[in-house]
Amino acid sequence: MKFSNSYINLGSDFFQAELPEKVSKPKLLLFNKALAKQLDMTAQLTTDDELLADFFTGNQILPGAQPIALAYAGHQFGGFNPQLGDGRAVLLGEVIDANGQRQDIQLKGSGRTPFSRQGDGKCAIGPALREYIMSEAMQALGVPTSRCLAVAATGDTVYRETIKPGAVVTRVAESHIRVGTFQYFAARGNTQALKQLTQYAIARHFPEITIDVENRPLEFLKAVIAKQIKLIVSWMRVGFIHGVMNTDNNSISGETIDFGPCAMMGTYHPGTVFSSIDTQGRYAFANQPHIAQWNMARLAECLLPLIDEDSDKALALVEPIIIKFSADFDNAYFTMLANKLGFTDLDLIGKESIEQLLSLMQDLELDHTITFANLTLSLTSPDHAEQLKAHLGNWYESWRLALNQNNISDAQAQKLMAQNNPVVIPRNHHVEAILAHCEATLDMSLANEFLQVLRAPYQVLANTQKYQDASADNDQGYRTFCGT
C-alpha cells in the first residue's frame, strides 16, 4: 500500500496529529481481499493475518501513513455544534488505487483524540461488523458508498449499555470531507481556509471544474448537489434509511458514509424510522431528499463569501440552485421508479401511475423489495402474475397494458427491472442475528456466508433464499443505535 498524502498539506487548522491507541490482543476478523487488490496491497501483507491485525488495529503504523484526526463541525438533528471532529477515528493517509482514484484509509474505533469530548473513542464489534456488512451490500447494490477493508478485534472491552468486545474497522472512502468540514471554518470566519478547502475539494473530486471556469465555488456547489441527488435516489431505490443525516455525516464526494443507525425498509411506508435517536422522524425514509436539500443549503451558506464578496449578490446566485434541487430530485426519483417498472423513460408510464402503486403498497403493507422483485418475475411467471393481480388489481393490468402500448417486450422490461430490483437486501433481522452470533463467538463463518449472498444481490445463489424473507413481525419495534 503506497501512501500519497495530500490533505495533511492543507495545514494544522484542518486536523490534529494523533496516533491510534495500542490494543491488547489484535485479531483479524474480516479482510476484504478484493478491495485490498484494488488498493494495490502487496501479496505478503495480504497473507499475514497477524500483521494485518496489527496494522488494522493501529498497533503498528503502515509505512508512509501520517495519522491525523480531522476537524469538522455539524448540524446534528438541526442543532449546530461548531466543533465535532474525529472523536474515535484517525485518517492514516491516502493511497492511489488501481483505477487511479485517490482513497482515504481511516481507522475507526482507534481510541481517543483531541475531538473525543467525553467519549472513549472506541468501537464495539457489532457496529464495526455492521459497517463492513452494510457497506459491502451497498457497493454490490450499486449505491455510491465508502467501504471497509478490515475488521479486527482488539481484545479490549467497550462499555455501552453492557460490556462489549472492542474492534477497529478500517474504512476506505474517496475522502472524508464533509459539509461539516466547510461549516467548521465558516463558523470561525476563516475565509482563507474555506477558500483553500474548496480549491482542494474541487481538485480532488471535481477536476472538470477547471481553473478557467467562471465562479468555481458556485460550480462546485452545483456539482456536489448533483452527486447528492444521485446518492439519495440510490438509497430510495433499495429502501435504505441512513438514520442520521447530520451535516457531519454528509460527504461532499457523494458517498454513503457512517453506518451507525442505518437500516433497510421492509414493509413500504414513507414514514419508516428505525433510529433510536431520531425520535421526531427527521430522517425518515421519505424525508431523506428534503434533508439532503437542507444540508446543501448549509453548504451554500458556507460558500457565500467565496461566490461573491457582496453577500446579496452571492445569495441571489445560490437561492435558485437550492430551490432547483426539488425539481431535479423529483425527476431523478421518478425516473428511477420508472426503471424499476421496466420503462426507460418516465413519460412512458407517468408519475400518477407510480404514485398509485406506492399508495397501494403502503395501504396493503407490502414489502418494498419483494414487491418489485415479484413484479419483475411476473413478466415470465404466471403464478407471480396471478398473485400480483390479486394484490394490485387494476393497477397491475394497467401496468402491463402500458408496457404493451409502448412496444416494450416482456424480455426488455424484465432486463431493465432485474438491473434495478434486487432479489435480496441486508434485512434487519438477519443483520442483527449475524452480528449477535459474531459478537458472542468471534466466528465469522455466518457473516461470510451472508456477505457472499449480499455481494450478488441481483442473482439467486444457493443461499439467497435463506436471506430473502421479511421479518416475521415486519420489524415492529426494531431500533438501531449509533454505537458511540
Secondary structure as the mmCIF struct_conf table of DSSP 4:
data_model
#
loop_
_struct_conf.conf_type_id
_struct_conf.id
_struct_conf.beg_label_comp_id
_struct_conf.beg_label_asym_id
_struct_conf.beg_label_seq_id
_struct_conf.end_label_comp_id
_struct_conf.end_label_asym_id
_struct_conf.end_label_seq_id
STRN STRN1 PHE A 3 PHE A 3
HELX_RH_3T_P HELX_RH_3T_P1 TYR A 7 LEU A 10
HELX_RH_3T_P HELX_RH_3T_P2 SER A 12 PHE A 14
STRN STRN2 PHE A 15 ALA A 17
HELX_LH_PP_P HELX_LH_PP_P1 LEU A 19 LYS A 22
BEND BEND1 SER A 24 LYS A 25
STRN STRN3 LYS A 27 PHE A 31
HELX_RH_AL_P HELX_RH_AL_P1 LYS A 33 GLN A 38
TURN_TY1_P TURN_TY1_P1 LEU A 39 ASP A 40
HELX_RH_AL_P HELX_RH_AL_P2 ALA A 43 THR A 46
TURN_TY1_P TURN_TY1_P2 THR A 47 THR A 47
HELX_RH_AL_P HELX_RH_AL_P3 ASP A 49 PHE A 55
TURN_TY1_P TURN_TY1_P3 PHE A 56 GLY A 58
BEND BEND2 ASN A 59 GLN A 60
HELX_LH_PP_P HELX_LH_PP_P2 ILE A 61 LEU A 62
TURN_TY1_P TURN_TY1_P4 PRO A 63 GLY A 64
STRN STRN4 ILE A 68 LEU A 70
HELX_LH_PP_P HELX_LH_PP_P3 ALA A 71 ALA A 71
STRN STRN5 GLY A 74 GLN A 76
TURN_TY1_P TURN_TY1_P5 PHE A 77 GLY A 78
STRN STRN6 GLY A 79 ASN A 81
BEND BEND3 PRO A 82 PRO A 82
BEND BEND4 GLY A 87 ARG A 88
STRN STRN7 ALA A 89 ILE A 96
TURN_TY1_P TURN_TY1_P6 ALA A 98 ASN A 99
BEND BEND5 GLY A 100 GLY A 100
STRN STRN8 ARG A 102 LYS A 108
BEND BEND6 GLY A 109 GLY A 109
STRN STRN9 SER A 110 SER A 110
TURN_TY1_P TURN_TY1_P7 PRO A 114 PHE A 115
TURN_TY1_P TURN_TY1_P8 ARG A 117 GLN A 118
STRN STRN10 LYS A 122 LYS A 122
STRN STRN11 CYS A 123 ALA A 124
HELX_RH_AL_P HELX_RH_AL_P4 ILE A 125 LEU A 141
TURN_TY1_P TURN_TY1_P9 GLY A 142 GLY A 142
STRN STRN12 THR A 145 THR A 145
STRN STRN13 ARG A 147 TYR A 159
BEND BEND7 ARG A 160 THR A 162
STRN STRN14 ILE A 163 ALA A 173
BEND BEND8 GLU A 174 GLU A 174
STRN STRN15 ARG A 178 ARG A 178
HELX_RH_AL_P HELX_RH_AL_P5 VAL A 179 ALA A 187
TURN_TY1_P TURN_TY1_P10 ARG A 188 GLY A 189
HELX_RH_AL_P HELX_RH_AL_P6 THR A 191 HIS A 205
TURN_TY1_P TURN_TY1_P11 PRO A 207 GLU A 208
BEND BEND9 ILE A 209 ILE A 209
TURN_TY1_P TURN_TY1_P12 ILE A 211 ASP A 212
BEND BEND10 VAL A 213 ASN A 215
HELX_RH_AL_P HELX_RH_AL_P7 ARG A 216 VAL A 238
TURN_TY1_P TURN_TY1_P13 GLY A 239 GLY A 239
STRN STRN16 PHE A 240 ILE A 241
BEND BEND11 GLY A 243 GLY A 243
HELX_RH_3T_P HELX_RH_3T_P3 THR A 247 ASN A 249
STRN STRN17 SER A 251 SER A 251
TURN_TY1_P TURN_TY1_P14 ILE A 252 SER A 253
STRN STRN18 THR A 256 THR A 256
BEND BEND12 GLY A 260 PRO A 261
STRN STRN19 ALA A 263 MET A 264
STRN STRN20 THR A 267 THR A 267
TURN_TY1_P TURN_TY1_P15 PRO A 270 GLY A 271
STRN STRN21 SER A 275 SER A 275
TURN_TY1_P TURN_TY1_P16 SER A 276 ILE A 277
TURN_TY1_P TURN_TY1_P17 THR A 279 GLN A 280
TURN_TY1_P TURN_TY1_P18 ARG A 282 TYR A 283
HELX_RH_3T_P HELX_RH_3T_P4 PHE A 285 ASN A 287
HELX_RH_AL_P HELX_RH_AL_P8 GLN A 288 ILE A 307
BEND BEND13 GLU A 309 ASP A 310
HELX_RH_AL_P HELX_RH_AL_P9 SER A 311 LYS A 340
TURN_TY1_P TURN_TY1_P19 LEU A 341 GLY A 342
BEND BEND14 THR A 344 ASP A 345
HELX_RH_3T_P HELX_RH_3T_P5 LEU A 346 LEU A 348
TURN_TY1_P TURN_TY1_P20 ILE A 349 ILE A 349
HELX_RH_AL_P HELX_RH_AL_P10 LYS A 351 ASP A 363
TURN_TY1_P TURN_TY1_P21 LEU A 364 GLU A 365
STRN STRN22 ASP A 367 ASP A 367
HELX_RH_AL_P HELX_RH_AL_P11 HIS A 368 SER A 378
TURN_TY1_P TURN_TY1_P22 LEU A 379 THR A 380
HELX_RH_AL_P HELX_RH_AL_P12 PRO A 382 LEU A 392
TURN_TY1_P TURN_TY1_P23 GLY A 393 GLY A 393
HELX_RH_AL_P HELX_RH_AL_P13 ASN A 394 GLN A 405
TURN_TY1_P TURN_TY1_P24 ASN A 406 ASN A 407
HELX_RH_AL_P HELX_RH_AL_P14 ASP A 410 ASN A 420
BEND BEND15 ASN A 421 ASN A 421
BEND BEND16 VAL A 423 VAL A 423
HELX_RH_AL_P HELX_RH_AL_P15 ASN A 428 THR A 441
HELX_RH_AL_P HELX_RH_AL_P16 SER A 445 LEU A 454
TURN_TY1_P TURN_TY1_P25 ARG A 455 ARG A 455
TURN_TY1_P TURN_TY1_P26 PRO A 457 TYR A 458
BEND BEND17 GLN A 459 GLN A 459
TURN_TY1_P TURN_TY1_P27 ALA A 462 ASN A 463
HELX_RH_3T_P HELX_RH_3T_P6 THR A 464 TYR A 467
TURN_TY1_P TURN_TY1_P28 GLN A 468 GLN A 468
HELX_LH_PP_P HELX_LH_PP_P4 ASP A 469 SER A 471
TURN_TY1_P TURN_TY1_P29 ALA A 472 GLY A 477
STRN STRN23 THR A 480 THR A 480
#
